[in-house]
Amino acid sequence: MRQIILDTETTGLDPSQGHRIIEIGCLELLNRRLTRKSFHYYLNPDREIDAGAIAVHGITNEFVRDKPRFAEVVDAFLRFVEGAELVIHNAAFDIGFLNHELAKLGRPPITTICTVLDTLLMARAKHPGQKNNLDALARRYGADNRDRTYHGALLDAEILADVYLGMTGGQVGLSLGHEDEAGAEDGGVADAIRRLPAERAALPVYKAGADELQAHEQRLAILDKAAGGRCLFRDHDA
């Protein structure tokens, strides 16, 4: 299952008023695991960015003046997302802007090559009556450890990936291995194993302090909530 976590930043709120995309950030999820593949561009919109938008994302007119235009990256973008499920928070906003950009180039809507999953609608169904913007969800699922002085498409995609995995599977992001430099799925773990000698000195045991235990318990509470009360690191009655 291939999914693309996607976010955009724009010159304003409404493409029908001529507003354009100025940043696209995408991360690839393959079988619910982040890969090393991403797609990220700042774009020249050929128009001024609203002051209110700059206050949100911090991207200025001067910064994007020498950046490529959407038409220059569209083919690479479509190749990256083709056949995937796009995971977007408040998808109507981003899809509206993407389709506007594609229509200007005579291209069909993005939904002709991708399906779309809206995490805002998921969150509203899962947490009715609560705040479900990305900041609120990041706090709820323990994904708020990044500096968000300004919003950014790639940063928000990273946060959304953590939130989405938390909402849909709790602990699925936990991995006991690491990918190697080539990105192999098995991470070359077998080659990295070192056997300890049969006779060796006893290993020292360091017990967690009170602060560490408290932090651990707070993290378990987040996992337990995300996993619907079935956190594997807690003891449960059969």
C-alpha positions in Angstrom: 0.0 0.0 0.0 1.6 3.3 -1.2 0.4 6.5 0.4 1.7 10.1 0.0 1.4 12.5 2.9 0.8 15.8 1.2 0.6 19.5 2.3 0.8 22.8 0.4 1.3 26.4 1.3 -0.4 29.1 -0.8 -0.5 32.9 -1.5 -4.0 33.1 0.0 -7.2 31.1 0.8 -9.1 30.9 -2.5 -7.9 29.7 -5.9 -10.9 31.2 -7.6 -9.5 34.6 -6.7 -6.2 33.8 -8.4 -4.3 32.5 -5.4 -1.6 30.0 -6.2 0.5 27.3 -4.6 4.0 28.4 -3.4 5.1 25.2 -1.6 4.4 21.5 -2.0 5.7 18.9 0.5 5.2 15.2 0.1 6.4 12.1 2.0 6.0 8.5 0.9 4.5 5.8 3.2 4.9 2.3 2.0 2.9 -0.3 3.9 2.5 2.3 6.7 6.2 2.9 7.1 7.9 6.2 6.0 10.5 5.6 3.3 13.3 8.0 2.3 11.4 9.3 -0.7 10.0 12.8 -0.6 9.0 15.6 -3.0 9.5 19.2 -2.0 9.5 22.4 -3.9 9.0 26.1 -3.3 7.3 27.8 -6.3 7.1 31.2 -7.9 3.3 32.0 -8.1 3.7 35.0 -10.4 1.6 37.1 -8.0 1.9 38.7 -4.6 1.5 36.7 -1.5 -1.2 38.0 0.9 0.2 39.5 4.1 -2.0 37.2 6.2 -0.6 34.2 4.4 3.0 35.3 5.1 2.1 35.6 8.8 1.1 32.0 8.8 3.9 30.3 6.7 6.6 33.0 6.7 7.3 32.6 2.9 7.9 36.0 1.4 7.6 37.3 -2.1 11.4 37.9 -2.3 12.1 34.3 -1.3 10.0 32.7 -4.1 11.0 35.1 -6.8 13.8 32.9 -8.2 11.9 29.6 -7.6 10.6 27.3 -10.3 6.9 27.7 -11.5 4.4 24.9 -11.0 4.5 24.1 -14.7 8.2 23.3 -14.4 7.7 20.6 -11.7 4.3 19.3 -12.6 5.5 16.2 -14.5 7.8 15.2 -11.6 5.1 15.8 -9.1 2.5 13.7 -11.0 5.0 10.8 -11.4 5.7 10.9 -7.7 2.0 10.7 -6.6 0.5 8.6 -9.4 -1.3 5.6 -8.2 -1.0 6.5 -4.5 -3.5 7.4 -1.9 -3.0 11.1 -0.9 -3.3 11.6 2.8 -4.2 15.3 3.4 -5.5 17.3 6.4 -8.4 19.3 5.2 -8.1 17.8 1.7 -10.7 20.0 0.1 -8.3 23.0 0.4 -5.2 21.3 -1.0 -7.0 19.4 -3.7 -8.8 22.6 -4.8 -5.5 24.4 -5.3 -3.9 21.4 -7.0 -6.8 21.0 -9.4 -6.7 24.8 -10.1 -3.0 24.6 -11.0 -3.5 21.5 -13.1 -6.5 23.1 -14.9 -4.3 26.2 -15.8 -2.0 23.8 -17.6 -4.8 21.8 -19.3 -4.3 18.8 -17.1 -7.0 16.6 -15.6 -7.8 16.7 -11.9 -5.5 15.0 -9.5 -8.2 12.5 -8.5 -7.9 10.9 -12.0 -4.6 9.4 -10.9 -4.9 9.3 -7.1 -7.4 8.6 -4.3 -7.7 10.9 -1.4 -8.0 10.4 2.3 -8.9 13.4 4.5 -7.5 13.1 8.0 -9.7 16.1 9.1 -12.8 14.1 8.4 -11.3 11.1 10.1 -10.4 13.2 13.2 -13.9 14.7 13.4 -15.4 11.2 13.4 -12.9 9.9 16.0 -12.9 13.0 18.2 -16.3 14.7 17.9 -16.7 18.0 19.6 -13.0 18.5 20.0 -10.5 20.6 18.2 -9.1 18.7 15.3 -6.7 21.0 13.6 -3.2 19.7 13.0 -1.8 21.4 16.1 -4.4 19.9 18.3 -4.0 16.5 16.9 -0.2 16.7 17.2 -0.6 17.4 20.9 -3.1 14.6 21.2 -0.9 12.0 19.6 2.4 13.2 21.0 3.7 14.6 17.6 4.2 18.2 18.8 7.9 18.1 19.4 8.8 20.3 16.4 9.2 24.0 16.2 6.1 25.4 14.4 6.7 29.1 14.7 5.7 29.1 11.0 3.7 26.5 9.1 5.6 24.7 6.2 4.5 22.1 3.8 7.2 19.6 4.4 7.2 20.1 8.2 3.4 19.8 8.3 3.6 16.6 6.2 6.0 15.1 8.7 3.7 16.0 11.6 0.7 14.7 9.7 2.4 11.4 9.0 2.9 10.9 12.8 -0.7 11.9 13.5 -2.1 9.7 10.8 -0.2 6.6 12.0 -1.3 7.4 15.6 -5.0 7.8 14.6 -5.1 4.6 12.5 -2.9 2.2 14.3 -1.3 3.6 17.4 2.1 1.9 17.7 2.7 1.1 14.0 5.5 3.6 13.8 7.6 1.6 16.4 10.5 -0.1 14.7 13.2 -2.1 16.3 15.4 -2.0 13.3 16.8 0.8 11.1 17.1 1.1 7.3 20.6 1.0 5.9 22.0 3.7 3.7 20.5 2.1 0.6 17.0 2.1 2.3 16.7 -1.7 2.4 13.6 -2.8 4.4 15.4 -5.4 6.5 18.0 -2.8 7.4 20.8 -5.3 7.2 20.1 -6.3 10.8 21.4 -9.8 10.5 24.8 -8.6 9.3 24.9 -6.1 12.2 24.5 -8.7 15.0 27.5 -9.2 17.3 27.6 -12.2 19.6 28.9 -11.6 23.1 31.5 -14.1 24.4 30.1 -16.9 26.5 32.1 -15.9 29.6 31.9 -12.2 30.4 31.5 -9.9 33.3 28.0 -9.2 34.6 26.4 -6.3 32.8 25.6 -3.3 35.0 21.9 -2.6 35.6 20.7 1.0 35.7 17.2 1.6 37.1 15.0 4.4 35.7 14.7 7.4 38.0 11.4 8.9 39.1 11.3 11.6 36.3 12.0 8.9 33.7 9.3 6.7 35.0 6.8 9.6 35.0 7.8 10.4 31.4 7.4 6.8 30.4 4.0 6.6 31.9 2.9 9.7 30.1 4.0 8.2 26.8 2.3 4.9 27.5 -1.0 6.9 28.2 -0.7 8.5 24.8 -0.1 5.1 23.1 -2.9 3.5 25.1 -5.4 6.1 24.0 -4.3 5.9 20.4 -4.5 2.1 20.5 -8.0 2.1 21.9 -7.0 0.9 25.3 -4.9 -2.0 23.9 -1.4 -0.7 24.2 0.9 -3.7 24.0 3.3 -2.3 26.6 0.6 -2.4 29.3 -0.6 -5.5 31.0 -4.2 -6.3 30.2 -6.5 -9.1 31.4 -7.1 -11.8 28.8 
